Amino acid sequence: MHTLLMTLLVIVSLALIVVVLLQSGKSAGLSGAISGGAEQLFGKQKARGLDLVLHRVTIVLAALFFILAIAVTKV
């Protein structure tokens, strides 16, 4: 059981790293720092398409990571 949980934890950890790295940053360098406030001010706050999917997958993987990490310590 411990081996299965550890294997799942490693897989979820790697998937979480990949998903976080695939997400686009809130500010894209210096030009994003200057215009980033304007985008938020004029209503570009909602994530669309791939960004929304990656955001939701990140939340699910993070929850799984914490659950599996706690489960590994209990076994």
N, CA, C and O atoms as a MOPAC input file, in Angstrom:
PM7 MOZYME 1SCF
protein

 N      0.82300 1    -1.19300 1     0.00000 1
 C      0.00000 1     0.00000 1     0.00000 1
 C      0.87000 1     1.26100 1     0.00000 1
 O      0.58100 1     2.23600 1    -0.69400 1
 N      1.93100 1     1.21300 1     0.79000 1
 C      2.82700 1     2.37100 1     0.86800 1
 C      3.49300 1     2.63400 1    -0.47600 1
 O      3.65100 1     3.78700 1    -0.87800 1
 N      3.88400 1     1.57200 1    -1.17000 1
 C      4.53100 1     1.72200 1    -2.48100 1
 C      3.57400 1     2.32800 1    -3.49900 1
 O      3.97200 1     3.17100 1    -4.30300 1
 N      2.31600 1     1.90300 1    -3.46600 1
 C      1.31300 1     2.45700 1    -4.37500 1
 C      1.09400 1     3.94200 1    -4.10600 1
 O      1.02500 1     4.73800 1    -5.04300 1
 N      0.98700 1     4.31700 1    -2.85000 1
 C      0.78600 1     5.72700 1    -2.50300 1
 C      1.98900 1     6.57800 1    -2.89700 1
 O      1.83100 1     7.69500 1    -3.38900 1
 N      3.18700 1     6.04700 1    -2.68000 1
 C      4.39700 1     6.79000 1    -3.06200 1
 C      4.48900 1     6.97200 1    -4.57800 1
 O      4.88200 1     8.03500 1    -5.05800 1
 N      4.12600 1     5.93600 1    -5.32200 1
 C      4.13500 1     6.02600 1    -6.77900 1
 C      3.12800 1     7.06300 1    -7.25700 1
 O      3.43800 1     7.87700 1    -8.12700 1
 N      1.92100 1     7.03700 1    -6.69300 1
 C      0.91000 1     8.03600 1    -7.05400 1
 C      1.35900 1     9.44000 1    -6.68300 1
 O      1.10100 1    10.39200 1    -7.41900 1
 N      2.02900 1     9.57300 1    -5.54500 1
 C      2.50800 1    10.88300 1    -5.11200 1
 C      3.55100 1    11.43600 1    -6.07500 1
 O      3.54000 1    12.62600 1    -6.39000 1
 N      4.44500 1    10.58300 1    -6.53800 1
 C      5.46600 1    11.01800 1    -7.49500 1
 C      4.82500 1    11.42300 1    -8.81600 1
 O      5.20800 1    12.43500 1    -9.40300 1
 N      3.85700 1    10.64800 1    -9.29000 1
 C      3.18400 1    10.95700 1   -10.55400 1
 C      2.41700 1    12.27300 1   -10.44800 1
 O      2.48000 1    13.10600 1   -11.35300 1
 N      1.69700 1    12.46000 1    -9.35000 1
 C      0.93400 1    13.69900 1    -9.15800 1
 C      1.88800 1    14.88600 1    -9.02000 1
 O      1.60500 1    15.97100 1    -9.52700 1
 N      3.00600 1    14.68600 1    -8.34200 1
 C      3.98400 1    15.76600 1    -8.17800 1
 C      4.54600 1    16.21200 1    -9.52400 1
 O      4.63700 1    17.40900 1    -9.79800 1
 N      4.91800 1    15.25800 1   -10.35300 1
 C      5.45000 1    15.59400 1   -11.67800 1
 C      4.38700 1    16.26400 1   -12.54900 1
 O      4.68400 1    17.21100 1   -13.27800 1
 N      3.15600 1    15.77500 1   -12.47300 1
 C      2.07300 1    16.38300 1   -13.24900 1
 C      1.81100 1    17.80500 1   -12.78100 1
 O      1.55100 1    18.68600 1   -13.60000 1
 N      1.87300 1    18.03900 1   -11.48900 1
 C      1.65800 1    19.37900 1   -10.94300 1
 C      2.75200 1    20.33700 1   -11.39900 1
 O      2.47100 1    21.48600 1   -11.73900 1
 N      3.98200 1    19.87500 1   -11.40900 1
 C      5.09000 1    20.70400 1   -11.89000 1
 C      4.89200 1    21.07400 1   -13.35600 1
 O      5.07100 1    22.23100 1   -13.73600 1
 N      4.52700 1    20.10200 1   -14.17300 1
 C      4.33300 1    20.34900 1   -15.60600 1
 C      3.18600 1    21.33500 1   -15.83900 1
 O      3.31000 1    22.24800 1   -16.65600 1
 N      2.07900 1    21.15400 1   -15.13000 1
 C      0.92000 1    22.02600 1   -15.32700 1
 C      1.23600 1    23.45500 1   -14.89600 1
 O      0.82300 1    24.40500 1   -15.56000 1
 N      1.96000 1    23.61400 1   -13.79600 1
 C      2.31200 1    24.96000 1   -13.34600 1
 C      3.24900 1    25.62600 1   -14.34800 1
 O      3.11300 1    26.81800 1   -14.62200 1
 N      4.18800 1    24.88000 1   -14.89000 1
 C      5.10800 1    25.45800 1   -15.87000 1
 C      4.42700 1    25.79300 1   -17.19100 1
 O      4.88800 1    26.68000 1   -17.90800 1
 N      3.34500 1    25.10700 1   -17.52500 1
 C      2.63000 1    25.39200 1   -18.76900 1
 C      1.78700 1    26.66700 1   -18.68800 1
 O      1.43000 1    27.23700 1   -19.71900 1
 N      1.47200 1    27.10900 1   -17.49600 1
 C      0.62600 1    28.28500 1   -17.35400 1
 C      1.38200 1    29.53500 1   -17.74900 1
 O      2.59300 1    29.64300 1   -17.55200 1
 N      0.64200 1    30.48100 1   -18.31400 1
 C      1.25300 1    31.75000 1   -18.67900 1
 C      1.32700 1    32.63600 1   -17.44900 1
 O      0.45500 1    32.59000 1   -16.58200 1
 N      2.37000 1    33.43700 1   -17.38400 1
 C      2.55400 1    34.32100 1   -16.24700 1
 C      1.57500 1    35.48300 1   -16.27900 1
 O      1.03000 1    35.82200 1   -17.32900 1
 N      1.36000 1    36.08500 1   -15.12600 1
 C      0.46100 1    37.24100 1   -15.04800 1
 C      1.08000 1    38.45400 1   -15.71900 1
 O      0.35800 1    39.27000 1   -16.29300 1
 N      2.38000 1    38.59300 1   -15.66200 1
 C      3.04500 1    39.69700 1   -16.34800 1
 C      4.14100 1    39.11700 1   -17.23500 1
 O      4.97500 1    38.33100 1   -16.78600 1
 N      4.12000 1    39.51300 1   -18.47900 1
 C      5.07000 1    38.97200 1   -19.44600 1
 C      6.26200 1    39.92800 1   -19.56500 1
 O      6.36700 1    40.67400 1   -20.53800 1
 N      7.14200 1    39.90100 1   -18.59100 1
 C      8.33600 1    40.73000 1   -18.63500 1
 C      8.04500 1    42.18000 1   -18.30300 1
 O      7.07200 1    42.48900 1   -17.61500 1
 N      8.89400 1    43.06400 1   -18.79600 1
 C      8.77700 1    44.48300 1   -18.48200 1
 C      7.54100 1    45.09700 1   -19.12200 1
 O      6.88100 1    45.93100 1   -18.50100 1
 N      7.21400 1    44.70600 1   -20.34000 1
 C      6.02400 1    45.25500 1   -20.98700 1
 C      4.75800 1    44.81800 1   -20.26400 1
 O      3.78800 1    45.57400 1   -20.21400 1
 N      4.75000 1    43.62400 1   -19.70800 1
 C      3.60600 1    43.17100 1   -18.93500 1
 C      3.47200 1    43.91300 1   -17.62600 1
 O      2.36400 1    44.11100 1   -17.12800 1
 N      4.60600 1    44.32700 1   -17.06000 1
 C      4.56700 1    45.08000 1   -15.80900 1
 C      3.95500 1    46.45700 1   -16.03400 1
 O      3.27700 1    46.99200 1   -15.15600 1
 N      4.19400 1    47.03100 1   -17.21100 1
 C      3.65400 1    48.35700 1   -17.50900 1
 C      2.18300 1    48.27400 1   -17.89300 1
 O      1.37400 1    49.07000 1   -17.41700 1
 N      1.83200 1    47.32800 1   -18.74200 1
 C      0.45200 1    47.24500 1   -19.22200 1
 C     -0.40000 1    46.26800 1   -18.42700 1
 O     -1.59600 1    46.14600 1   -18.68900 1
 N      0.17800 1    45.58000 1   -17.47700 1
 C     -0.57500 1    44.58900 1   -16.71100 1
 C     -1.72300 1    45.18700 1   -15.93400 1
 O     -2.79500 1    44.58700 1   -15.85800 1
 N     -1.52300 1    46.35700 1   -15.35600 1
 C     -2.59000 1    47.02100 1   -14.62100 1
 C     -3.72300 1    47.44200 1   -15.52100 1
 O     -4.88400 1    47.40400 1   -15.11400 1
 N     -3.40800 1    47.84500 1   -16.74500 1
 C     -4.44500 1    48.27500 1   -17.68100 1
 C     -5.31500 1    47.10100 1   -18.11100 1
 O     -6.52400 1    47.25500 1   -18.28500 1
 N     -4.71300 1    45.94000 1   -18.28200 1
 C     -5.50200 1    44.77800 1   -18.66700 1
 C     -6.49500 1    44.41300 1   -17.57900 1
 O     -7.63800 1    44.06000 1   -17.87200 1
 N     -6.07300 1    44.49400 1   -16.34100 1
 C     -6.96000 1    44.15700 1   -15.24500 1
 C     -8.02800 1    45.22300 1   -15.07100 1
 O     -9.16200 1    44.91100 1   -14.70900 1
 N     -7.68000 1    46.46200 1   -15.32400 1
 C     -8.62100 1    47.56700 1   -15.17100 1
 C     -9.73900 1    47.50100 1   -16.19700 1
 O    -10.88500 1    47.81600 1   -15.87700 1
 N     -9.43300 1    47.10000 1   -17.41200 1
 C    -10.42700 1    47.09800 1   -18.48100 1
 C    -11.13900 1    45.77000 1   -18.66000 1
 O    -11.76800 1    45.55300 1   -19.69600 1
 N    -11.06100 1    44.88900 1   -17.70300 1
 C    -11.91500 1    43.71100 1   -17.70100 1
 C    -11.33900 1    42.42800 1   -18.25200 1
 O    -12.09900 1    41.49800 1   -18.52300 1
 N    -10.06000 1    42.33300 1   -18.42800 1
 C     -9.48000 1    41.06600 1   -18.89600 1
 C     -9.10500 1    40.21800 1   -17.68500 1
 O     -7.97300 1    39.74800 1   -17.57500 1
 N    -10.05000 1    40.02600 1   -16.78800 1
 C     -9.78100 1    39.30400 1   -15.55300 1
 C    -10.12700 1    37.82700 1   -15.66600 1
 O     -9.53800 1    37.00100 1   -14.96900 1
 N    -11.05500 1    37.49200 1   -16.51800 1
 C    -11.49600 1    36.10200 1   -16.61500 1
 C    -10.53100 1    35.29600 1   -17.46800 1
 O    -10.14200 1    35.70700 1   -18.56100 1
 N    -10.16000 1    34.15600 1   -16.94900 1
 C     -9.31300 1    33.24400 1   -17.71500 1
 C    -10.17700 1    32.52400 1   -18.74600 1
 O    -11.31300 1    32.14800 1   -18.45700 1
 N     -9.64700 1    32.33900 1   -19.92400 1
 C    -10.40800 1    31.67900 1   -20.97900 1
 C     -9.57700 1    30.56500 1   -21.59900 1
 O     -8.34800 1    30.61100 1   -21.62600 1
 N    -10.28700 1    29.57800 1   -22.08700 1
 C     -9.65700 1    28.51400 1   -22.85500 1
 C     -8.68700 1    27.67400 1   -22.05700 1
 O     -9.02000 1    27.13000 1   -21.00400 1
 N     -7.48600 1    27.58300 1   -22.58200 1
 C     -6.46700 1    26.72200 1   -21.99800 1
 C     -6.04400 1    27.19600 1   -20.61100 1
 O     -5.74200 1    26.37800 1   -19.74300 1
 N     -6.02100 1    28.50600 1   -20.39800 1
 C     -5.64400 1    29.02000 1   -19.07500 1
 C     -6.62900 1    28.57100 1   -18.00700 1
 O     -6.23100 1    28.23700 1   -16.89100 1
 N     -7.90500 1    28.56200 1   -18.34300 1
 C     -8.92100 1    28.12800 1   -17.38700 1
 C     -8.77600 1    26.64100 1   -17.07300 1
 O     -8.88000 1    26.23500 1   -15.91600 1
 N     -8.54100 1    25.84100 1   -18.08700 1
 C     -8.36800 1    24.39700 1   -17.89200 1
 C     -7.12800 1    24.12900 1   -17.04000 1
 O     -7.17500 1    23.31400 1   -16.11900 1
 N     -6.02400 1    24.80500 1   -17.34100 1
 C     -4.80500 1    24.60800 1   -16.56800 1
 C     -4.98400 1    25.04900 1   -15.11800 1
 O     -4.43700 1    24.43400 1   -14.20400 1
 N     -5.74900 1    26.11100 1   -14.91500 1
 C     -6.01300 1    26.59000 1   -13.55800 1
 C     -6.79400 1    25.54300 1   -12.75500 1
 O     -6.46400 1    25.26300 1   -11.60300 1
 N     -7.81700 1    24.97700 1   -13.36700 1
 C     -8.62900 1    23.97100 1   -12.67600 1
 C     -7.85200 1    22.68300 1   -12.42900 1
 O     -7.98500 1    22.07000 1   -11.37100 1
 N     -7.04200 1    22.27200 1   -13.40000 1
 C     -6.22400 1    21.06900 1   -13.23300 1
 C     -5.20200 1    21.28000 1   -12.11500 1
 O     -4.91500 1    20.35700 1   -11.35300 1
 N     -4.65500 1    22.48500 1   -12.01700 1
 C     -3.70900 1    22.79600 1   -10.95300 1
 C     -4.35700 1    22.65600 1    -9.58400 1
 O     -3.74900 1    22.11500 1    -8.66000 1
 N     -5.58100 1    23.13700 1    -9.44900 1
 C     -6.29200 1    23.03600 1    -8.17300 1
 C     -6.52700 1    21.57300 1    -7.80000 1
 O     -6.31600 1    21.17800 1    -6.65400 1
 N     -6.96300 1    20.77500 1    -8.76900 1
 C     -7.23300 1    19.35700 1    -8.50500 1
 C     -5.94300 1    18.62200 1    -8.14200 1
 O     -5.91900 1    17.84300 1    -7.18900 1
 N     -4.87400 1    18.86600 1    -8.89900 1
 C     -3.60900 1    18.18900 1    -8.61800 1
 C     -3.02700 1    18.61900 1    -7.27400 1
 O     -2.44200 1    17.80000 1    -6.56400 1
 N     -3.18000 1    19.87900 1    -6.92100 1
 C     -2.68100 1    20.34300 1    -5.62200 1
 C     -3.44200 1    19.66600 1    -4.48100 1
 O     -2.83900 1    19.26200 1    -3.48700 1
 N     -4.74900 1    19.54500 1    -4.62200 1
 C     -5.53900 1    18.86700 1    -3.59500 1
 C     -5.12800 1    17.39600 1    -3.48600 1
 O     -4.97500 1    16.86900 1    -2.38500 1
 N     -4.95200 1    16.74300 1    -4.63300 1
 C     -4.49800 1    15.34400 1    -4.62800 1
 C     -3.11700 1    15.20500 1    -3.99200 1
 O     -2.85200 1    14.24900 1    -3.26300 1
 N     -2.24800 1    16.16000 1    -4.27300 1
 C     -0.90000 1    16.12300 1    -3.70500 1
 C     -0.95600 1    16.16100 1    -2.17900 1
 O     -0.29200 1    15.36900 1    -1.50900 1
 N     -1.75200 1    17.08300 1    -1.63300 1
 C     -1.83800 1    17.18900 1    -0.18200 1
 C     -2.48300 1    15.95000 1     0.43900 1
 O     -2.04000 1    15.47400 1     1.48400 1
 N     -3.51500 1    15.43600 1    -0.19600 1
 C     -4.16700 1    14.23000 1     0.31800 1
 C     -3.22100 1    13.04400 1     0.31700 1
 O     -3.14600 1    12.29100 1     1.28900 1
 N     -2.49000 1    12.88300 1    -0.79800 1
 C     -1.55300 1    11.76300 1    -0.88100 1
 C     -0.37000 1    11.93300 1     0.07700 1
 O      0.11300 1    10.95400 1     0.64600 1
 N      0.09400 1    13.16900 1     0.25500 1
 C      1.20700 1    13.39800 1     1.18400 1
 C      0.79600 1    13.05600 1     2.61000 1
 O      1.57900 1    12.47300 1     3.36100 1
 N     -0.41700 1    13.41000 1     2.98300 1
 C     -0.90600 1    13.07000 1     4.32000 1
 C     -1.11600 1    11.56200 1     4.44300 1
 O     -0.81400 1    10.97000 1     5.47900 1
 N     -1.64000 1    10.94200 1     3.37300 1
 C     -1.88200 1     9.49700 1     3.39600 1
 C     -0.57300 1     8.71300 1     3.50700 1
 O     -0.53100 1     7.67500 1     4.16800 1
 N      0.47700 1     9.19200 1     2.87600 1
 C      1.77900 1     8.50500 1     2.93500 1
 C      2.33200 1     8.55000 1     4.35300 1
 O      2.94100 1     7.58400 1     4.81200 1
 N      2.12800 1     9.65500 1     5.04500 1
 C      2.65800 1     9.75000 1     6.40900 1
 C      1.85200 1     8.89800 1     7.38900 1
 O      2.37700 1     8.48900 1     8.42500 1
 N      0.58800 1     8.62600 1     7.07500 1
 C     -0.25900 1     7.83200 1     7.97300 1
 C     -0.02100 1     6.33500 1     7.81200 1
 O     -0.27100 1     5.56700 1     8.74100 1
 N      0.45300 1     5.91700 1     6.66100 1
 C      0.62000 1     4.47800 1     6.40000 1
 C      1.93300 1     3.98600 1     6.93100 1
 O      2.24700 1     2.80200 1     6.80300 1

